[in-house]
Every structure is written in structure tokens, then in C-alpha cells.
């Protein structure tokens, strides 16, 4: 009995040892195959990099909103094709975060994860993220009063472009016009703020009381004059619309398809000559041919 038990024990040990050896060989083979696949992928990646020159570009590590302080934890380095690097992208961490600068950069425009960090989307180190940072050289900020109708039902966002229409009364001495007129006075004017919100991170529609636009001094003068003499209405321009709007002017007559009403021609009354005669107690006028 003991011999049988010993034999069974020996057979079990042999089978267990064989199973361990088989499992070890399988794991070893799997690791070798995995290492071979990794080496093949690395070689393929090196071949692609050799075929397409790549360089380092810093992208957002997380979603960033207007006003967020940009730190080194918010960006990461990725390989980017050299011939497809966006303008203003940062390829050097020392340029994005200068070591001699202790002040932070602030996000000006929303960025999604893995989006390239561009110079126009962040401020310079220590620069304020207010409206002045969004004004190009020679441009001025000007506020326009709006309501639910003139403000495109509250769907305006900073960064949009609008056409500005003026509606008001025109004196008869100006261009021979008279009455109320609606005229397109400015096209493709960029919005930089809606009420006191300068970022584009708005949820839903906002019924604003004012919108702020970036305009040249000449445009500011025209908009100020138009706002003080009439009503301004905004029309939202599509993001990919590169057309140039033609001059537009509509008055009541052109709206209804009517031409100018000419004054009626006076009618000349036919001259009638008569003579007056008495017939008893009655006086009668009798028509006769006119000699003159």
C-alpha cells in the first residue's frame, strides 16, 4: 500500500513538474514574442520618423478655459510633423515657460486636450488677460447696445464676426432721401466680449445688454454716430464665410416695391361762356360760344 502511495506521489510530482516546465516555456515564448513585436513597432516608428521629419510640439494636457493659469503640468511634449506645425506653436519649453520669468501665462482662448498651445491663445508671461490683450495694433474696443432682437437672440460669442446695420430717419436734404432707412454700415466686425465676458466658454444663450467689438478709430466714429442717431442691429457671419457684403440700403418704398409717388397733374377746367337774361321773375344763364 505504501508502495502504491509512493508511486502515485512520484507520478504527481513528475506531472506537476512537467506542467510547471510547460507553463514556463509558454510564458517565455510569449515574452519573447512580445519583445519581438515591440522591437518591430519601434523599428517601424523609426522608419516613419526617418521618412517624415518630426519635431517636438507642446500640447494641452487637459481642457483649458479662458482665464486659467497655464503651468508646466498643463502641457506635454509630442512629436509633430515639421511641415505641419501650426503658426505660433511652442517647440521649446524654455520659450513657453522662460526660466527668467517668474510670472505666469494666462489662457486667452479655450483649448481642448491634445490641442497645440499657440502664442495667440495665451498671454505673455505676466500679461493681463483683459480686453487689451485681444486688441491688435491700431484697434480700439467699442461697446454696442443690444437686446434680444438686435443681439441675434443671445447667440453671440466672443470671437464671432458680425455685420452692423443702422436704422434711422434720413433728412430730406441728405441724398434726396426721406423717412426711415436701414443701411449696412460695417461688415465682419469681430466681437471680443459679450457683456463682461471676454472668453468663448459660454453655456447656452445669453441675452446681453452690450457687446464689445474691435474696430479702427474710423469705425468707432461711424458706430458712435450711428448709435446716437438710430438703432443698430447685428447679423452673425458664418465662421467660414469669406464673402464681402455689398452696400445695402432699404427704405419703406423699396421694401414694398413702390417707386416714388409723383404729384397729381392739375386738371384745366373748360371755360364756359354764358349770358344772363330775365324771363319774367326768373333770371336764367344761357351758354354761348366763347369768342376769346
Secondary structure by P-SEA (a helix, b strand, c coil): caaaaaaaaaaaaaaaaaaaaaaaaaaaaaaaaaaaaaaaaaaaaaaaaaabbbbbbbbbccccccccccccccbbbbbbccccccccccccccccccccccbbbbbcccccccccccccccccccccccccccccccbbbbbbbbcccccccccccccbbbbbbbbccccccccccccbbbbbcccccccccccccccccccccccccbbbbbbcaaaaaaaaaaaacbbbbbbbbcccccccccbbbbcccccccccccccccccccbbbbbbbbbcccbbbbbbccccc
